[in-house]
Amino acid sequence: MRRTPWLWLLLILLAGPVAAKEAVPLSEDPALEARLQALAKELRCLVCQNESLADSNADLARDLRREIREMMRQGRSDREVVEFLVARYGDFVLYRPPVKSTTLALWVGPFVLLAIGLGVLVVVVRRRPAHEPPLSEEEARKAETLLAAEERREGR
């Protein structure tokens, strides 16, 4: 019985290295790595779609970061790298796509929907009566009868 805690401790210590992952290859040049991270934050992960390329752990994101790092080592500018990625994957890879005919809906769409929503709100508010019309004599009598019946049932 006394060996059980030691056995568990040994198993836990042996299982630790199993959970370790391969280290992310970083550039020897810290300036290049900082440049890569800044550019990767402006690019969308094509797999995750709501994460930047810098934040994503998807295999494609790692491959793209490695490819961007290699292009930067070859002396390509940030603009050349972005143009390469846009040519390969389209404007979707950019978090801030340029304003052009194919992306116009992305830029104008939210404002159009907001205007439509405000228009519907104004129409609904204007059609709603300002106050309830008074009850007719017959409606008032029915209401009195119902209230009296309710009071008798509650024993008041």
GUTORKOL-220634 format. One line per 3 residues: number of its first residue (from 1); for each residue x, y, z of N, C-alpha, C. Coordinates in steps of 0.05 Angstrom, whole numbers, plus 5000, padded with zeros to 4 digits. Example, Ala and Ser with C-alpha at 12.3 -4.5 7.8 and 13.67 -1.06 7.14 Angstrom:
% residues 2
1	5264/4886/5156/5246/4910/5156/5264/4934/5156; 5257/4955/5142/5273/4979/5143/5258/5001/5157 $
This chain:
% residues 156
1	5016/4976/5000/5000/5000/5000/5017/5025/5000; 5040/5025/5013/5056/5049/5015/5070/5055/4988; 5071/5037/4970/5085/5042/4944/5066/5056/4925 $
4	5041/5057/4929/5022/5069/4910/5027/5099/4905; 5032/5116/4926/5037/5144/4920/5063/5147/4903; 5083/5131/4909/5108/5134/4894/5104/5125/4865 $
7	5088/5105/4861/5082/5095/4834/5068/5117/4818; 5048/5130/4831/5033/5152/4817/5052/5175/4811; 5070/5182/4829/5089/5203/4824/5107/5196/4801 $
10	5117/5172/4800/5134/5163/4778/5119/5164/4752; 5094/5156/4751/5078/5157/4726/5074/5185/4717; 5068/5203/4736/5064/5231/4729/5089/5244/4717 $
13	5112/5238/4730/5137/5249/4720/5144/5238/4693; 5138/5213/4688/5144/5201/4662/5125/5211/4640; 5101/5219/4647/5081/5227/4628/5085/5257/4619 $
16	5101/5272/4634/5105/5300/4628/5116/5306/4600; 5137/5292/4592/5149/5298/4566/5130/5290/4543; 5111/5273/4547/5093/5265/4526/5076/5289/4517 $
19	5068/5307/4535/5051/5330/4529/5066/5353/4516; 5093/5352/4516/5108/5374/4504/5105/5374/4474; 5104/5398/4463/5102/5402/4434/5128/5411/4423 $
22	5130/5409/4397/5154/5418/4383/5155/5449/4384; 5179/5459/4390/5182/5488/4392/5178/5501/4364; 5166/5525/4365/5161/5540/4341/5188/5551/4331 $
25	5195/5546/4306/5221/5556/4296/5220/5586/4294; 5238/5599/4308/5240/5628/4307/5265/5636/4291; 5264/5659/4280/5286/5669/4265/5309/5677/4284 $
28	5333/5675/4274/5356/5684/4290/5356/5714/4293; 5342/5727/4275/5341/5756/4275/5316/5766/4289; 5319/5778/4312/5295/5787/4327/5279/5809/4312 $
31	5293/5825/4296/5279/5846/4281/5261/5833/4259; 5271/5813/4246/5256/5798/4226/5232/5785/4239; 5236/5773/4262/5214/5760/4276/5192/5780/4285 $
34	5200/5804/4294/5181/5824/4301/5166/5834/4276; 5180/5836/4254/5167/5844/4229/5146/5823/4220; 5154/5798/4223/5136/5776/4216/5111/5777/4234 $
37	5114/5780/4260/5091/5781/4278/5073/5804/4272; 5084/5828/4266/5068/5851/4259/5052/5846/4234; 5064/5834/4214/5050/5829/4189/5029/5806/4193 $
40	5036/5786/4208/5018/5763/4213/4993/5772/4228; 4995/5793/4244/4971/5803/4258/4951/5817/4239; 4961/5826/4216/4944/5839/4196/4932/5819/4176 $
43	4939/5794/4178/4930/5774/4159/4911/5754/4173; 4891/5745/4159/4871/5726/4170/4880/5697/4166; 4875/5681/4186/4880/5652/4183/4858/5641/4165 $
46	4865/5627/4144/4846/5617/4125/4830/5593/4136; 4840/5580/4157/4826/5558/4169/4808/5567/4191; 4819/5584/4209/4803/5593/4233/4784/5616/4225 $
49	4792/5633/4207/4777/5655/4196/4772/5678/4216; 4770/5673/4241/4765/5694/4261/4790/5700/4277; 4812/5687/4270/4838/5692/4283/4858/5703/4263 $
52	4877/5718/4274/4898/5727/4257/4917/5704/4251; 4934/5708/4232/4954/5688/4225/4974/5685/4248; 4978/5707/4263/4997/5706/4286/4985/5690/4309 $
55	4959/5691/4313/4946/5678/4336/4938/5649/4331; 4936/5641/4306/4926/5614/4299/4947/5593/4303; 4938/5569/4312/4956/5546/4314/4950/5525/4293 $
58	4934/5532/4273/4928/5513/4252/4953/5506/4236; 4953/5483/4224/4977/5475/4209/4982/5494/4185; 4961/5502/4172/4964/5521/4149/4975/5547/4159 $
61	4967/5557/4182/4977/5582/4192/5007/5579/4198; 5015/5557/4210/5044/5552/4215/5060/5552/4189; 5049/5538/4169/5062/5537/4143/5065/5565/4130 $
64	5043/5580/4132/5044/5608/4120/5064/5625/4135; 5065/5623/4162/5085/5639/4177/5113/5631/4169; 5117/5605/4165/5144/5596/4157/5151/5606/4129 $
67	5131/5606/4111/5135/5616/4083/5140/5646/4084; 5125/5661/4100/5129/5690/4102/5157/5696/4113; 5165/5680/4133/5192/5684/4145/5213/5680/4124 $
70	5209/5659/4107/5229/5654/4086/5230/5676/4065; 5206/5686/4057/5206/5708/4038/5219/5733/4049; 5216/5738/4075/5228/5761/4088/5259/5757/4089 $
73	5268/5733/4094/5297/5727/4093/5308/5732/4065; 5292/5728/4045/5301/5732/4017/5301/5762/4010; 5292/5779/4028/5293/5807/4024/5267/5820/4012 $
76	5246/5805/4012/5221/5816/4002/5209/5835/4022; 5196/5856/4013/5183/5875/4030/5156/5865/4040; 5145/5878/4060/5119/5870/4070/5098/5871/4049 $
79	5100/5892/4032/5081/5895/4011/5082/5872/3991; 5106/5864/3984/5110/5841/3965/5098/5816/3977; 5102/5812/4003/5092/5788/4016/5061/5788/4015 $
82	5049/5811/4022/5020/5814/4022/5009/5810/3994; 5022/5821/3974/5013/5818/3946/5014/5788/3938; 5035/5774/3946/5038/5746/3940/5014/5730/3953 $
85	5008/5736/3978/4987/5722/3992/4959/5728/3980; 4955/5754/3972/4929/5762/3960/4926/5748/3933; 4948/5747/3918/4947/5734/3892/4941/5704/3895 $
88	4950/5692/3916/4946/5664/3920/4919/5657/3933; 4911/5674/3953/4887/5667/3969/4864/5687/3966; 4869/5710/3952/4848/5730/3949/4848/5750/3972 $
91	4830/5770/3970/4828/5791/3990/4819/5781/4017; 4808/5757/4018/4798/5745/4043/4820/5743/4064; 4845/5740/4055/4867/5736/4073/4873/5762/4089 $
94	4864/5785/4079/4868/5810/4092/4846/5816/4113; 4854/5826/4136/4834/5835/4155/4821/5861/4147; 4835/5878/4132/4824/5903/4122/4826/5902/4091 $
97	4807/5889/4078/4808/5888/4049/4806/5915/4036; 4818/5919/4013/4816/5945/3999/4788/5951/3989; 4781/5976/3987/4755/5984/3976/4756/5982/3946 $
100	4741/5963/3935/4739/5960/3906/4712/5947/3900; 4706/5943/3875/4679/5934/3868/4672/5907/3881; 4692/5889/3883/4686/5863/3894/4683/5863/3925 $
103	4693/5883/3938/4692/5884/3967/4673/5907/3977; 4660/5920/3959/4643/5943/3966/4621/5934/3985; 4610/5911/3982/4589/5902/4001/4599/5899/4029 $
106	4624/5892/4032/4636/5890/4059/4638/5917/4073; 4644/5938/4057/4647/5964/4068/4621/5980/4071; 4602/5976/4052/4578/5992/4052/4555/5977/4066 $
109	4556/5950/4065/4534/5933/4075/4525/5940/4103; 4543/5942/4123/4534/5947/4150/4519/5974/4153; 4528/5994/4138/4514/6020/4139/4486/6019/4126 $
112	4484/6003/4105/4458/6000/4092/4439/5985/4111; 4448/5964/4124/4432/5949/4142/4424/5967/4166; 4442/5983/4176/4435/6001/4198/4414/6021/4189 $
115	4416/6032/4165/4396/6051/4155/4369/6038/4152; 4368/6013/4142/4343/5999/4139/4331/5994/4167; 4347/5985/4186/4337/5980/4213/4326/6006/4226 $
118	4339/6028/4223/4329/6053/4234/4303/6061/4220; 4302/6057/4193/4277/6064/4179/4253/6047/4189; 4258/6021/4193/4236/6004/4203/4228/6013/4231 $
121	4247/6020/4248/4241/6029/4275/4224/6054/4274; 4231/6073/4257/4216/6098/4255/4187/6093/4246; 4184/6075/4226/4157/6069/4216/4140/6055/4238 $
124	4152/6037/4252/4137/6023/4273/4129/6042/4296; 4147/6060/4304/4141/6079/4325/4120/6098/4316; 4121/6107/4292/4100/6127/4282/4073/6114/4279 $
127	4071/6089/4272/4045/6076/4269/4032/6068/4295; 4048/6066/4316/4038/6059/4342/4022/6082/4353; 3998/6077/4364/3982/6099/4375/3997/6111/4400 $
130	3993/6138/4403/4006/6152/4425/3995/6143/4452; 3969/6137/4453/3957/6128/4478/3932/6110/4471; 3924/6095/4490/3901/6077/4486/3875/6093/4485 $
133	3857/6087/4466/3832/6101/4466/3815/6093/4490; 3798/6111/4500/3782/6105/4524/3762/6082/4517; 3754/6068/4538/3735/6046/4535/3707/6057/4529 $
136	3693/6042/4513/3665/6049/4509/3649/6042/4534; 3623/6051/4535/3607/6045/4558/3603/6015/4562; 3599/6001/4540/3595/5972/4541/3621/5958/4551 $
139	3644/5967/4541/3670/5955/4550/3675/5961/4579; 3667/5985/4588/3671/5992/4617/3653/5974/4634; 3628/5969/4626/3610/5952/4641/3621/5923/4643 $
142	3631/5913/4621/3643/5886/4621/3667/5884/4640; 3683/5905/4639/3707/5906/4656/3699/5906/4686; 3679/5922/4692/3669/5923/4720/3657/5896/4729 $
145	3643/5883/4711/3631/5857/4718/3653/5837/4723; 3673/5837/4706/3696/5818/4709/3711/5823/4735; 3716/5848/4741/3730/5855/4766/3714/5847/4791 $
148	3688/5852/4790/3671/5845/4812/3670/5815/4816; 3669/5800/4795/3669/5770/4796/3695/5761/4808; 3717/5773/4800/3744/5765/4810/3746/5771/4840 $
151	3735/5793/4849/3736/5800/4877/3720/5781/4894; 3696/5773/4884/3679/5754/4898/3694/5727/4901; 3707/5719/4879/3721/5693/4879/3744/5693/4899 $
154	3757/5716/4902/3780/5717/4921/3770/5721/4950; 3744/5728/4953/3733/5730/4980/3737/5757/4992; 3738/5778/4978/3743/5805/4989/3718/5817/4999 $
